[in-house]
Amino acid sequence: MKSLRLVCTAFVAGVAGCSLPMIGSNSSVATPTVHAMATDITIAAPPVVQVRGYWRSSVVSVVAWDVDDADFGLRTSVTRTGKLVGGLRSGDHSLYLTPFLVRSMGGFAHAAIMPEELLLLGTGRRSDPYSCFYGKNCSPMVTVGVRVPDSLLRANRDSLVVTFFPREMDPWTITLRRELIDAYLQKVDSVVAEMKKTGTT
């Protein structure tokens, strides 16, 4: 997260060192005192969104995460004909997490979107040998996760909160910011359109 300090200073133009001019013969207007005002505004850095195409691969992957926290994010794969196969089921995306994060939070037996109690199926353990191949920002080399339907990501207009339920400990949550979801889906849509335009079987 970056913090920008904006300093807004107002100046009153006039004569005699910012005093307002005389109005009438004996009237005067008091000069207002103007102070510099400082405001702290917290601005989230844009998310990292990477498109990963491999030589002779049947799919192109899209991976996205917040730049200051790669321990979880979104991922899908797009076939050369423009179909989503990111969650082991056509039309799904993956919410990925590092095994370390999951273990530190107490693990999970299942996950859901609350309060609707919409269960999300697991994706299992995955390895990514190309996690640091695309630029200086690296995604995790090993992940676990859950499948998120495409319609769910698009229908929700706010940040998406996923609740994980361990077998013994209290539930814990992961929040996908709307800015991350929007940037990710925008890139997914552009890749799908390109694959449909130029794709092969």
Number of C-alpha atoms within 10 A of each C-alpha: 11 9 11 11 11 11 11 10 10 10 10 13 11 11 10 8 9 14 16 16 15 12 9 7 6 6 9 12 10 10 13 10 9 11 10 9 10 11 10 10 11 11 10 13 13 14 21 20 23 20 17 15 14 11 7 6 10 15 22 22 20 22 21 25 28 21 17 13 11 18 17 24 28 25 25 26 29 23 21 21 18 22 17 23 18 27 24 17 13 14 18 23 26 26 26 28 21 20 18 13 14 19 10 8 16 17 19 18 11 15 23 19 17 12 7 7 10 12 17 20 17 19 20 13 13 14 11 12 10 13 16 13 12 12 8 7 15 16 25 20 13 16 22 20 25 24 25 27 18 17 11 14 19 11 8 11 11 12 15 17 14 21 21 24 18 17 12 10 11 11 15 16 14 14 12 20 16 15 15 21 22 16 16 23 18 12 17 25 13 11 21 20 15 14 19 15 12 10 14 11 6
